[in-house]
Amino acid sequence: MSRTHSAGRHFLQIPGPTNVPERVLRALAAPTIDHRGPDFGRLAKEVLTGLRRIFQTNGPVVIYPSSGTGAWEASLVNTLSSGDTVLMFETGHFAVLWKGVAERLGLSVDFVPGDWRTGVDPAVVEARLAADGTHAIKAVCVVHNETSTGVASRIPLIRQAMDRARHPALLLADTISSLGSIDYRHDEWGVDVTIGCSQKGLMLPPGLGLNAISQKALAASREARLPRAYWNWGPMLEENQAGFFPYTPATNLFYALREALHLLEEEGLANVFARHDRHAEATRRAVQSWGLEIVCKNPAEYSSALTGVLMPAGCDADALRRIILERFDLSLGTGLGKLKGTAFRIGHLGDFNDLMLSGTLCGVEMGLAAARVPHRKGGVQVALEYLATAR
Ligand SMILES: Cc1ncc(COP(=O)(O)O)c(C=O)c1O
C-alpha cells in the first residue's frame, strides 16, 4: 500500500531533534526584529540569564548560531593551543566525532578505547592523569550522555578522580543530549566548559550551540593560541553584556528559547529530571520484558534521555525501524557507527509524557511482531503497570 498522507500525529522518538512544544512553535513564529535594537537586547539578556539556571552556573554562557558540532569546536579553540594533548574516551559515535574535530584542529588526542556499552571509567581518568607528571594533558573531554548508546558517564566521579590526581587539566563536558533532561550542574561539579545545543532537552529546533564557561576556562582562553574567529568567546562576552552579538544571532530562536526556558521553569528542573528518569525506567522495563538487551551494561550509567536496544542476532535494526515508520508513522533512532544495523534507539526526552511513551512502546512492540523479531509479548503492559504506580 502506498500512502501519500498519514493521518494523525507523527511520533518523533529519535534522541534529538525532539518534539517542539506548541507554545515554543508559536513563539518562533513571531516577526523577526532588529538584532541591534532595544527589544532584542532585553530578550538576549533574559535568555542568557535563564540559560545559566539550566546549566546551573553563575558564570557566562555563550550562544552561537550553530549546531552542536560548532559548540564542540568552540570549546577547544578557545581553551587550547596547537599540539596540546587532550584526554578523550571512546564511549560511542559522538565521542569518536569529537575526537575527529580535535585532531583536525591540530590537537594530540590520547584516546582511551571503549566498548560502546560503558561510560568513562573514573579510575582510568585518575590513572592517566597521575601518570602525566609533566602535565602534558591540558583537557579531559567527556561526553556526558552518549547519544549513540544511551550511556551516561558520571561527571562528579570524573571530577573527583581529577582532583585525586591533583592534575590541572580543564574538564570539558558535552551535554548536548542531557541538558534539560538529566541532572547536570556545571558549577557544583567543577566543569570548565559545558557544551550544549538547542534541539534536544531544550525542546527547540536545531540552530543554537552553547558553551557554559568557568573562570578557569576564561583564564585559559587568554593564553590559548589555536586560531579562532567566529567561535571567539572574547567579542561574544563583551557584546553580550548589553545583550548584543558580534554577528547576526538566530533571532527567532531566541523567542523560542525564552518560551522553552519558561516551560522548564514552570515544571521545575527537579521535576523535569524526575519525569525523564521515570520514562527511562518504564522503557527499560518494556525492553527487558521483550527479552531484548539494553546497550548500556551498567545500571549506574543508564541514560534517562534515551534507551539503546540491541537486536537479537541475525535481525536488522534498520529493517525494524523501516517497518515501524511505514506502518505506525513512528521514527526511532538508527544505530550509529559500530552499532549500525545491530541497535536502535528510543528517544524519551524533551516534551514528552506518559501517553506519548505508551504510544511509542506500542509502536515498537507491534513493529517487533510485524518484522518477526523474536521477542516475548507484553513489554508494553509491564511499562504501563510501572507508569501507573511510580510517581
Ligand atoms: C552527544 C552529542 N554530541 C554532539 C552532537 C553533534 O551535534 P550536532 O549534530 O548538532 O552538530 C550530537 C548530535 O546528536 C550529540 O548527540
PDBQT file of the ligand as one rigid body, heavy atoms in Angstrom, charges set to zero:
ROOT
HETATM    1  C1  LIG A 401      26.235  13.864  22.411  1.00  0.00    +0.000 C 
HETATM    2  C2  LIG A 401      26.299  14.616  21.109  1.00  0.00    +0.000 A 
HETATM    3  N1  LIG A 401      27.362  15.375  20.838  1.00  0.00    +0.000 NA
HETATM    4  C3  LIG A 401      27.456  16.062  19.700  1.00  0.00    +0.000 A 
HETATM    5  C4  LIG A 401      26.478  16.007  18.726  1.00  0.00    +0.000 A 
HETATM    6  C5  LIG A 401      26.648  16.769  17.461  1.00  0.00    +0.000 C 
HETATM    7  O1  LIG A 401      25.701  17.794  17.398  1.00  0.00    +0.000 OA
HETATM    8  P1  LIG A 401      25.177  18.363  16.012  1.00  0.00    +0.000 P 
HETATM    9  O2  LIG A 401      24.728  17.217  15.180  1.00  0.00    +0.000 OA
HETATM   10  O3  LIG A 401      24.076  19.316  16.419  1.00  0.00    +0.000 OA
HETATM   11  O4  LIG A 401      26.322  19.093  15.389  1.00  0.00    +0.000 OA
HETATM   12  C6  LIG A 401      25.345  15.241  18.960  1.00  0.00    +0.000 A 
HETATM   13  C7  LIG A 401      24.277  15.152  17.963  1.00  0.00    +0.000 C 
HETATM   14  O5  LIG A 401      23.322  14.419  18.086  1.00  0.00    +0.000 OA
HETATM   15  C8  LIG A 401      25.253  14.524  20.176  1.00  0.00    +0.000 A 
HETATM   16  O6  LIG A 401      24.179  13.761  20.451  1.00  0.00    +0.000 OA
ENDROOT
TORSDOF 0
